[in-house]
Amino acid sequence: MQQAVYDAIVIGAGPAGASCAVWLAHMGFSPLIIESNGRAGGLSASNPFEDTWNVTAPGLTGEEVAARIKLSLDSARVPVLLNSHVTRIEREQAGQGHEHFKVYFGADLPLHARYVVIASGVEPRKPPEWERDHYDDVLVGPGKHVANYEFALKDVAILGGGDNAFENALFLKERGAKSVHIYARTLRCQRHWMKFLNESDITIGAYTFDPAARQINGRTYDVVLVLYGFRARLQGMQDLGLDCDELGYVRTDFKTTQTNLPGIYAIGEVTHRQHPCVVTSMADGVVAAKAIQKQLEQGDA
């Protein structure tokens, strides 16, 4: 039996990947999404807070936005393979000078596609010295695990100098934390956050952190939030030869989102595009879909 060939396999069902796949489907092409998590939506799916930055979804939480993304995929009849982890991608000759891609994701047989779109997003960054370790009451990254934690009457330390650190500090104060102290080697946050916290709540500069003891500079805390930002999720794609920047994000052509590898595109936060968020990720998906449309229609001409 001849193997089906999709016009594009999209890796990731977040705002970027879903946007790309929906546009391709509405333009008459055959996309398929491979998603490592159990539901669509990317980081939005684990965000129980209102996404006030998304002007298309006023009043909706990240989880509700994720539900809308699933609705769009269902409406466009885009097939989505959930809980599926890409293990490798190979290029193959398809005859008459054409090339296809084989995408392996744990099944016995790979899926075949004319184009591949990497929309795998990002994951919270952990210190490399305890990459695979877990420590009680040390919470890594923002999300539902923070929202569901009981912070009342506890001394809390936050490690990180970005917007997430300061936004979570205010959230924890509202949740009744006894104290909240931010440790930041450098400040990367928006200036307006500073007016909501006392200078005594912030330590700027080098610090030592013992995760097992939950100690920073020798002071012990009940809970520690590690908010060191994010890194690109490229599991199963490390051997492709993608051109990445010094932080590990995929470099792409701004006009098409194509990577240094012909036929492979990258969109959304895995590329660390300017001002990464739901809206810019969705825009990236449109750019990739239109670039692929052009290539597919030229091939049919």
DRENLO-277276 format. One record per residue (C-alpha): residue in three letters; x, y, z. Coordinates in steps of 0.05 Angstrom, whole numbers, padded with zeros to 5 digits, always signed. Each point is the difference from the previous one (the first is absolute). Example, Ala and Ser with C-alpha at 12.3 -4.5 7.8 and 13.67 -1.06 7.14 Angstrom:
// DRENLO-277276
ALA+00246-00090+00156;SER+00027+00069-00013;
***
This chain:
// DRENLO-277276
MET+00000+00000+00000;GLN+00027+00068-00019;GLN+00018+00045+00058;ALA-00041+00064+00005;VAL+00041+00063-00009;TYR-00024+00063+00037;ASP+00014+00068-00029;ALA+00029+00021+00067;ILE+00013-00032+00067;VAL-00002+00052+00055;ILE+00036-00017+00065;GLY-00038+00033+00056;ALA-00073+00020+00010;GLY+00011+00066+00034;PRO-00023+00067-00029;ALA+00054+00000-00054;GLY-00009-00072-00023;ALA-00076+00002+00003;SER-00001+00065-00039;CYS+00044-00029-00054;ALA-00039-00065-00005;VAL-00069+00035-00002;TRP+00022+00048-00054;LEU+00028-00058-00042;ALA-00064-00039+00009;HIS-00044+00059-00020;MET+00044+00010-00062;GLY-00015-00071-00022;PHE+00063-00036+00023;SER+00010-00059+00046;PRO+00037+00016+00066;LEU+00009-00045+00060;ILE+00022+00020+00069;ILE+00043-00041+00047;GLU-00006+00025+00072;SER+00040-00027+00059;ASN-00052+00021+00053;GLY-00069-00028+00012;ARG-00036+00061-00027;ALA+00009+00057-00048;GLY+00017+00071+00020;GLY+00074+00000+00018;LEU+00018+00039+00062;SER-00069+00031-00001;ALA-00029-00067+00020;SER+00034+00004+00068;ASN-00015+00073+00013;PRO-00060+00008+00046;PHE+00005+00076-00001;GLU-00032+00050-00047;ASP+00043+00017-00060;THR-00009+00075+00000;TRP+00051+00008-00056;ASN-00042-00039-00050;VAL-00047+00052-00030;THR-00040-00053-00037;ALA-00021-00035+00064;PRO-00020+00051+00054;GLY-00018-00032+00066;LEU+00024-00069-00019;THR+00052-00039+00039;GLY+00057-00035-00034;GLU-00037-00066+00009;GLU-00061+00029-00033;VAL+00042+00026-00058;ALA+00029-00071-00007;ALA-00071-00027-00004;ARG-00015+00050-00056;ILE+00062-00024-00037;LYS-00025-00072+00004;LEU-00067+00024-00027;SER+00034+00033-00059;LEU+00039-00063-00016;ASP-00063-00042+00005;SER-00039+00048-00044;ALA+00055-00002-00054;ARG+00004-00076+00007;VAL+00074+00000+00014;PRO+00023-00068+00026;VAL+00039+00006+00065;LEU+00041-00056+00031;LEU+00004+00015+00075;ASN+00050-00029+00049;SER+00047-00013-00058;HIS+00074+00017+00005;VAL+00041+00010-00063;THR+00063-00043+00003;ARG+00033+00018-00066;ILE-00012+00031-00069;GLU+00031-00026-00064;ARG+00001+00027-00071;GLU-00015-00049-00057;GLN-00003+00002-00076;ALA-00071-00006-00026;GLY+00014-00006-00074;GLN+00000+00051-00057;GLY+00048+00044+00038;HIS-00048+00009+00059;GLU+00018-00011+00073;HIS-00044-00020+00058;PHE+00012-00004+00075;LYS-00009-00060+00045;VAL-00021+00019+00070;TYR+00008-00053+00054;PHE-00039+00007+00064;GLY+00004-00066+00036;ALA-00044-00040-00047;ASP+00028-00057-00042;LEU-00010+00038-00065;PRO+00016+00073-00012;LEU-00047+00052-00028;HIS+00017+00032-00066;ALA-00005+00074-00019;ARG+00021+00048-00054;TYR+00017+00053+00052;VAL+00014+00001+00075;VAL-00017+00058+00046;ILE+00033+00002+00069;ALA-00047+00034+00049;SER+00022-00038+00062;GLY+00003+00062+00044;VAL+00041+00009+00063;GLU+00006-00029+00069;PRO+00023+00030+00066;ARG+00076+00005+00006;LYS+00032-00037+00059;PRO+00071+00008+00026;PRO+00043-00050-00037;GLU+00030-00027+00064;TRP-00067-00030+00021;GLU-00033-00009-00068;ARG-00030-00068+00017;ASP-00010+00009+00075;HIS-00063+00017+00038;TYR-00003+00036+00066;ASP-00059+00006+00046;ASP-00030+00070+00002;VAL+00044+00025-00056;LEU-00047+00020-00057;VAL+00029+00008-00069;GLY-00034+00046-00051;PRO-00068+00034+00002;GLY-00066-00037-00008;LYS-00054-00039+00034;HIS+00047-00033+00051;VAL+00014+00070+00027;ALA-00074+00021-00001;ASN-00020-00063+00039;TYR+00055+00006+00053;GLU-00018+00025+00069;PHE+00045+00060+00015;ALA-00037+00029+00060;LEU+00045+00018+00058;LYS+00063-00026-00034;ASP+00067+00032-00014;VAL+00010-00002-00075;ALA+00061+00014-00044;ILE-00004+00012-00075;LEU+00061-00009-00043;GLY-00001+00040-00064;GLY+00000+00072-00025;GLY-00053-00002-00055;ASP-00073+00019-00003;ASN-00022-00068+00025;ALA+00039+00009+00064;PHE-00032+00066+00017;GLU-00069-00020-00022;ASN+00002-00062+00043;ALA+00027+00039+00059;LEU-00063+00043-00001;PHE-00044-00062-00008;LEU+00032-00033+00060;LYS-00010+00061+00043;GLU-00073-00001-00018;ARG-00003-00074+00018;GLY+00023+00017+00071;ALA+00074-00017-00002;LYS+00035+00022+00064;SER+00058+00028-00041;VAL+00023+00001-00072;HIS+00072+00015-00020;ILE+00026+00004-00071;TYR+00072-00019-00016;ALA+00023+00024-00069;ARG+00070-00001-00029;THR-00025+00054-00049;LEU-00067+00034-00009;ARG-00036-00013-00066;CYS-00070+00019+00021;GLN-00043+00058-00022;ARG+00012+00061+00042;HIS-00071+00007+00024;TRP+00006-00063+00042;MET+00050+00034+00046;LYS-00050+00048+00030;PHE-00041-00058+00029;LEU+00056-00028+00043;ASN+00046+00029+00053;GLU+00074+00004-00014;SER+00012-00044+00061;ASP-00038-00056-00036;ILE+00051-00003-00056;THR+00073-00023+00000;ILE+00038+00015-00064;GLY+00066-00035-00015;ALA+00032-00068+00009;TYR-00030-00048+00050;THR+00009-00072+00023;PHE-00058-00049-00001;ASP-00004-00068+00035;PRO-00064-00032-00028;ALA+00001-00059+00049;ALA+00000+00047+00060;ARG-00040+00055-00035;GLN+00054+00050+00020;ILE+00020+00063-00038;ASN+00061+00036+00027;GLY-00007-00042+00063;ARG-00072+00020+00014;THR-00052-00056+00002;TYR-00067+00006-00034;ASP-00064-00041+00003;VAL-00008+00002-00076;VAL+00045+00020-00058;LEU-00025+00019-00070;VAL+00051-00008-00055;LEU-00018+00047-00057;TYR+00062+00000-00044;GLY-00039+00009-00064;PHE-00009-00051-00055;ARG+00039-00042-00050;ALA-00019-00029-00067;ARG-00030-00070+00000;LEU+00036-00039-00055;GLN-00003-00071+00026;GLY+00008-00049-00057;MET+00026+00055-00046;GLN+00070+00011+00029;ASP+00034-00038-00056;LEU-00034+00035-00058;GLY+00054+00053-00008;LEU-00045+00059+00016;ASP+00035+00067+00005;CYS-00013+00026+00070;ASP+00021+00063+00035;GLU+00044+00003+00062;LEU-00060-00012+00045;GLY-00023-00062-00039;TYR-00058+00032-00038;VAL-00010-00018-00073;ARG+00021+00053-00051;THR-00048+00011-00057;ASP-00012+00044-00061;PHE-00045+00056+00025;LYS-00042+00003-00064;THR-00014-00075-00005;THR+00018-00031+00068;GLN+00042-00052-00038;THR+00060-00026+00038;ASN+00069-00012-00030;LEU-00027-00068-00022;PRO-00043+00004-00064;GLY-00070-00024+00013;ILE+00003+00007+00075;TYR-00032+00061+00032;ALA+00000+00024+00073;ILE-00051+00045+00032;GLY-00021+00029+00066;GLU+00041+00002+00064;VAL+00048-00055-00022;THR+00030+00054-00044;HIS-00001+00054+00054;ARG-00032+00048-00048;GLN-00005+00073+00020;HIS-00052+00010+00056;PRO-00018-00074+00008;CYS-00073-00010+00021;VAL-00064-00033-00023;VAL-00014+00053-00052;THR+00069+00002-00032;SER+00001-00077+00000;MET-00066-00002-00038;ALA+00028+00051-00050;ASP+00061-00045-00010;GLY-00047-00057-00016;VAL-00032+00040-00056;VAL+00067+00019-00030;ALA+00022-00073-00002;ALA-00066-00023-00029;LYS+00003+00051-00056;ALA+00073-00017-00015;ILE-00018-00074-00005;GLN-00061+00016-00043;LYS+00046+00036-00049;GLN+00048-00059-00003;LEU-00056-00051-00008;GLU-00035+00039-00055;GLN+00065+00011-00037;GLY+00013-00075+00003;ASP-00069-00013-00031;ALA+00010+00051-00056;
***
